[in-house]
Amino acid sequence: MAVLEAIHWGPASKAVPKQLVILCHGLGADAYDLIDIAPTWGHALPDAIFASVNAPQEHPAGFGRQWWPVGDRRPEVMEAGARNAQAHLDAFIDAELARLNLPADAYALMGFSQGAMTVLFTGLRRAVAPRAILAFSGALLAPDTLEAEIANRAPVLLAHGEADGQVPVTRSRDAEAMLNKLGVPVETAYSPGLGHGIDDHGIGMGALALQRGFA
């Protein structure tokens, strides 16, 4: 399996990287979609390198990428897609940590939309927990499977616009309830009036979550 491609930013300090933050874009986007967040979060984590990855599959529209196809959104099909994405993301995390000569726990995961679904699915199933999982406008896929497979209880930030017309905010509220049930530390940033996107409130909460995770 080929390792995912990525674009990188940082560290802001110009020092040797001490932390890795992996950014996972949404359906139909690509690695450039999230890399602009890196300079802002670089103020919070000046010794971190940010890696924004390209999802493994081309989007059928002819531009952008996808973590898995979404033509069939039955839960079992979405879970199978997430498992395939998990294999790719796991391999990327391990390869990046090795390339940077970083400890196995010196990483955090962030995703938007389908990327948020991917980091939640993958991050909580890794033997070595990420320092934080930041899920923007996403959902917790296969919650019943997670209950049996959860491998760590990394702190999670769920950020979601309450006016999201693509992935309803109820998906993050459901995720919050399930993660609380499983004993996972959860913070939330629900933004009234925000659609399917990321606002300054979410960015600020993300910076704090990363600072705390790597403290």
C-alpha positions as CSV (number, residue, x, y, z in Angstrom):
1,M,0.0,0.0,0.0
2,A,1.5,3.3,-1.1
3,V,2.0,5.9,1.7
4,L,-0.3,8.9,1.4
5,E,1.1,12.1,-0.1
6,A,1.2,15.3,2.0
7,I,2.2,18.9,2.1
8,H,4.0,20.2,5.1
9,W,4.3,23.5,7.1
10,G,6.6,24.3,10.0
11,P,7.9,24.2,12.6
12,A,7.3,27.9,13.2
13,S,10.4,27.9,15.5
14,K,12.6,26.6,12.6
15,A,13.8,24.0,15.1
16,V,13.9,20.3,14.7
17,P,10.2,19.1,14.9
18,K,9.1,17.9,18.3
19,Q,5.4,17.2,17.4
20,L,3.5,16.1,14.4
21,V,-0.1,17.4,13.6
22,I,-1.8,15.6,10.8
23,L,-4.6,17.3,8.9
24,C,-7.2,15.3,7.0
25,H,-9.4,17.1,4.4
26,G,-13.1,16.5,3.5
27,L,-14.8,14.9,0.6
28,G,-13.8,16.4,-2.8
29,A,-11.0,18.6,-1.4
30,D,-7.3,18.0,-1.2
31,A,-4.3,18.6,1.1
32,Y,-4.2,22.4,0.2
33,D,-7.7,22.8,1.8
34,L,-6.4,22.7,5.4
35,I,-2.8,23.7,5.3
36,D,-3.7,27.4,5.8
37,I,-4.7,26.5,9.4
38,A,-1.1,25.5,10.2
39,P,0.4,29.0,10.6
40,T,-2.3,29.9,13.2
41,W,-1.9,26.7,15.2
42,G,1.9,27.1,14.8
43,H,1.7,30.0,17.3
44,A,0.3,27.5,19.8
45,L,2.8,24.7,18.9
46,P,5.9,26.4,17.5
47,D,7.9,23.2,17.4
48,A,5.3,21.2,15.5
49,I,5.3,20.2,11.9
50,F,1.9,20.1,10.2
51,A,1.3,17.5,7.5
52,S,-1.9,17.9,5.4
53,V,-2.5,14.7,3.6
54,N,-4.2,13.8,0.3
55,A,-6.9,11.2,0.8
56,P,-6.1,7.9,-1.0
57,Q,-8.8,8.0,-3.8
58,E,-9.6,10.4,-6.6
59,H,-13.0,12.0,-6.3
60,P,-15.3,10.8,-9.2
61,A,-16.1,14.5,-10.0
62,G,-12.6,14.7,-11.6
63,F,-11.1,17.0,-9.0
64,G,-10.2,16.6,-5.4
65,R,-9.9,13.4,-3.3
66,Q,-12.0,11.2,-1.1
67,W,-11.3,8.8,1.8
68,W,-13.9,6.5,0.5
69,P,-16.9,6.7,-2.0
70,V,-20.2,7.9,-0.6
71,G,-22.6,6.9,-3.2
72,D,-24.0,4.3,-0.8
73,R,-24.3,5.7,2.7
74,R,-25.6,2.6,4.5
75,P,-23.8,2.3,7.8
76,E,-22.1,-0.9,7.0
77,V,-20.8,0.5,3.7
78,M,-19.6,3.6,5.4
79,E,-17.8,1.5,8.1
80,A,-16.1,-0.6,5.4
81,G,-14.9,2.7,3.7
82,A,-13.6,4.0,7.0
83,R,-11.7,0.8,7.7
84,N,-10.0,1.1,4.4
85,A,-9.1,4.8,5.1
86,Q,-7.9,3.7,8.6
87,A,-5.3,1.4,7.0
88,H,-4.0,4.3,4.8
89,L,-3.9,6.8,7.7
90,D,-2.3,4.3,10.1
91,A,0.5,3.7,7.6
92,F,1.0,7.4,7.1
93,I,1.2,8.2,10.8
94,D,3.8,5.5,11.4
95,A,5.8,6.5,8.4
96,E,5.9,10.2,9.3
97,L,6.8,9.6,12.9
98,A,9.7,7.3,11.8
99,R,10.8,9.8,9.1
100,L,10.9,12.6,11.7
101,N,12.5,10.4,14.4
102,L,9.7,11.3,16.8
103,P,8.3,9.2,19.7
104,A,5.2,7.0,18.9
105,D,2.9,9.3,20.9
106,A,4.2,12.7,19.5
107,Y,1.3,13.2,17.2
108,A,-2.3,14.7,17.0
109,L,-5.0,14.2,14.4
110,M,-7.4,16.8,12.9
111,G,-10.0,16.3,10.3
112,F,-12.8,18.1,8.6
113,S,-16.1,16.4,7.4
114,Q,-15.1,13.0,5.9
115,G,-11.6,13.7,7.3
116,A,-13.1,14.1,10.8
117,M,-14.9,10.8,10.4
118,T,-11.6,9.3,9.4
119,V,-9.6,10.7,12.3
120,L,-12.2,9.7,14.9
121,F,-12.4,6.2,13.5
122,T,-8.6,5.7,13.3
123,G,-7.4,7.7,16.3
124,L,-9.4,5.9,18.9
125,R,-8.4,2.5,17.6
126,R,-4.6,3.1,17.7
127,A,-2.6,1.3,20.3
128,V,-0.5,4.4,21.0
129,A,-3.0,7.2,21.5
130,P,-2.7,10.6,19.7
131,R,-2.2,13.6,22.0
132,A,-5.5,15.0,20.7
133,I,-8.2,14.3,18.1
134,L,-9.9,17.3,16.6
135,A,-13.0,16.5,14.5
136,F,-14.7,19.4,12.7
137,S,-18.1,18.9,11.1
138,G,-17.9,15.2,11.2
139,A,-19.5,12.1,12.7
140,L,-18.6,9.0,14.7
141,L,-19.0,6.1,12.4
142,A,-19.7,2.5,13.7
143,P,-20.2,3.5,17.4
144,D,-21.2,0.0,18.3
145,T,-18.0,-1.4,16.8
146,L,-15.9,1.3,18.6
147,E,-17.3,0.1,21.9
148,A,-15.6,-3.3,21.3
149,E,-12.5,-1.9,19.5
150,I,-11.5,1.2,21.4
151,A,-7.8,1.1,22.1
152,N,-7.2,4.5,23.9
153,R,-9.1,7.4,25.3
154,A,-7.3,10.3,23.7
155,P,-9.0,13.7,24.3
156,V,-11.4,14.7,21.6
157,L,-12.6,18.1,20.4
158,L,-15.8,18.1,18.4
159,A,-16.5,21.3,16.5
160,H,-19.6,21.8,14.4
161,G,-21.8,24.5,12.9
162,E,-25.4,24.4,14.1
163,A,-26.6,25.4,10.6
164,D,-24.6,22.6,8.8
165,G,-26.8,21.4,6.0
166,Q,-24.4,18.7,4.8
167,V,-23.4,16.9,8.0
168,P,-26.1,17.8,10.6
169,V,-24.8,18.9,14.0
170,T,-26.7,16.0,15.5
171,R,-23.9,13.8,14.3
172,S,-21.5,15.5,16.6
173,R,-24.0,15.6,19.4
174,D,-24.4,11.8,19.0
175,A,-20.7,11.4,18.9
176,E,-20.4,13.4,22.1
177,A,-22.9,11.2,23.9
178,M,-21.2,8.0,22.8
179,L,-17.7,9.2,23.7
180,N,-18.8,10.3,27.1
181,K,-20.4,6.8,27.6
182,L,-17.0,5.3,26.7
183,G,-15.1,7.5,29.1
184,V,-13.4,9.6,26.4
185,P,-12.6,13.2,27.4
186,V,-14.7,15.4,25.1
187,E,-14.8,19.1,24.5
188,T,-17.3,20.7,22.1
189,A,-17.5,23.9,20.1
190,Y,-21.0,24.3,18.6
191,S,-21.3,27.5,16.5
192,P,-24.8,29.0,16.0
193,G,-25.3,30.1,12.4
194,L,-22.3,28.3,11.0
195,G,-22.8,26.0,8.1
196,H,-20.5,23.3,6.8
197,G,-17.2,25.0,7.6
198,I,-14.7,26.1,10.3
199,D,-14.9,29.4,12.1
200,D,-12.6,31.4,14.3
201,H,-14.1,29.9,17.5
202,G,-13.3,26.4,16.3
203,I,-9.8,27.4,15.3
204,G,-9.2,28.9,18.7
205,M,-10.6,25.8,20.5
206,G,-8.4,23.7,18.3
207,A,-5.3,25.6,19.3
208,L,-6.1,25.2,23.0
209,A,-6.8,21.5,22.5
210,L,-3.4,21.0,20.8
211,Q,-1.6,23.0,23.5
212,R,-3.2,20.9,26.3
213,G,-2.6,17.6,24.4
214,F,1.1,18.3,24.1
215,A,1.6,19.9,27.4
